[in-house]
Amino acid sequence: MNSQESFGTLIPDPLKKKLQQEGVSFAELRQSSSAAEKLVEQIYRYWRSGKLRIERNWNGIFDQPQNIPYSNSACLLPDDRLYLESSNPHQLWKLATWNVNSIRTRLPLILQWLKEHNPDVVCLQETKVEDPLFPVWDLQQAGYESAFFGQKSYNGVAILSKHPIQDVQHGFRNGYDPENARLIAGTVSGVRLVNVYVPQGQNTESDKFKYKLNFFAELIQEIQAENNSDRSFAIMGDFNIAPKAEDVTNPEEMLNKVSFHPKEHALLAKLTETGLCDLFRKFDTRPSQFSWWDFRTMGFERDEGMRIDYILGNSVLTSSCQACIIDKGAREQERPSDHAPVIGEFIF
């Protein structure tokens, strides 16, 4: 069921025509529905996408109502009048990235999350499953086709989409690191997507840290070849690098350690200098907004973590981005991944 059908089925027929002509107050619309919570969610979705116009007169204070644009902090008031912009051709498109830390272990949670959030595309990391065992059928039943690149017990990346996935690429173009399933790319709805799982690095004295730096240098070359300024492009995933001090619990303690090392920051800066924007930070500049928390130290319960999962978009995609959030609710569920999804919303 698409968002328009969901919205329509939640509104009584007598109000549908009023929405397009004379408008309906938020209070009346909410009270008229037997599924008010779902309806409110759809109202916000339509408002974000530009399909609903909200007029506010502050309970009669202003003779001429104000048109209220959507923002991340927006909220609706009972007397707000809603108008359906039926002629607006724009569509809301939702893109997410999530390190699921074993897709088979996390499958019930993933399926429920897909049902609740209804994203158009989800890029997964650490699927930890060989390709013949990837849960294609389960995801098809949920309305998603899959492109995947996996291996037993480690790594693994996948793209799930409600729309056709075209031009799928498994691994790096130049053949780098073929034994590790850490990169997959594809095109969905005209958007070129690169999904990556960057090595963690273990510690700065290890060969795994050298591998991480080499991997990232190869990744920069890959993105320089992929990022075409004429089309929407994003690279997303688990980068295993916290970009700035506000993205870790204790920056002084983390400095020069894996995931917060100057060499990593230099490479990340070089990647973003190819014309990429950290979409989450476009909308949310608050410190301590994490996407990963260590199970071993009860990091989530202590609110100690790092922001190492993000979506980087080029200027074409960034200009259409309306919101980007970290969904901590997924981390609160039973048997969660140690990562939370990052969700971007776009208007095309």
C-alpha positions, 0 to 999 in steps of 0.5 A: 500500500503506498502512502496516498492509499494509506492516507485516503483509507484513513479519512472518511469520504465526506472529508476528502472533498473538503480537504481539497476545497475548503480545508479541514481542521487538524482536530476534526481530521484526527477525531474523524479517524478510527486510526488516529495515530496512523493518520497523524503519521501520514499527515506529517508525511504528506506535509513533509512532501509538500502535498498538504498545505497548513494554514494557521491563524493562532486561534483567531489572532490573525485575520489572514492565516499564515502558511506554515512550512514543514520543519524538523521541529514542526508540530500541528495545532488543533485549529490548524487548517489542512488543505490537500494539494492534489495537483502537486506532483512531488513524491516523498522518497525514503532512504535508510542505512543500517548495520544489522549485525546478522540479517538472519538473526535480526530478520523479525526485527527488520521485517517489522521495521520495514512495515512500520517505516515503509522506506523506499530503499534500505542499505544493510551492512554486516549481513553475515550470510552467504548469497545462497542463504540470503532471505530473498523470499521473506523480503519479497513477501514484505514488498522488497527486492534485494541485491546482495554481496555476502560471505559466511559469518563476516561482512556482507552488504545488501540493498533492499528496494521497493523499486527495481534495482539496476546496474548492480555492482558487487565490490570495487570497480578495480577489483580491490579486496575481492575476498571481502564483501564490503561494497555494493552499488546500484541505481534505484529511481535514478539515484546512484547508491553505494553501500559500504561497510568500512573495516573497523581497524582493531587498533592503530598498531595492527595490520587491520588498521593499515587495511582500513586506511588502504580500504578508505583510500580505494573507496575515495577513488571509487567515489570519484569515479561514481559521483556524477554531478548531473545525477543524484548520488549517495554513499552510505553505510557503516564507516567506522569513523566518528567524524567530529568531537560531537560524534563521540562520548569523550573526544579527549579519550578517543583521540588517536584511537581507532575510529577517531584517529587523525589519519581516518579524519583526513581520509574522511575529509578527502572523501567529503571534499569530492562534493558530499554532504553529511545529511544528518548534520544538515538537519541536526547539529546537537552533540551526542547523537550516536548510531552505535553503542557497545553491547559489552559496556551497556553503551546504549543504557549509559548513552555512550556511543559513536556516530559512525553510520551516515548518508553522504549525498552529492549536491543534487541529492542534498538539495532534495533532502527534507529530513535525516534522523537516527532511529534509536527506536530500533535499538530499543527493541528485543535482540537489536543490532548494536547500530541504529538505522539512519533515515533520509527523506527526499522530495523528487 
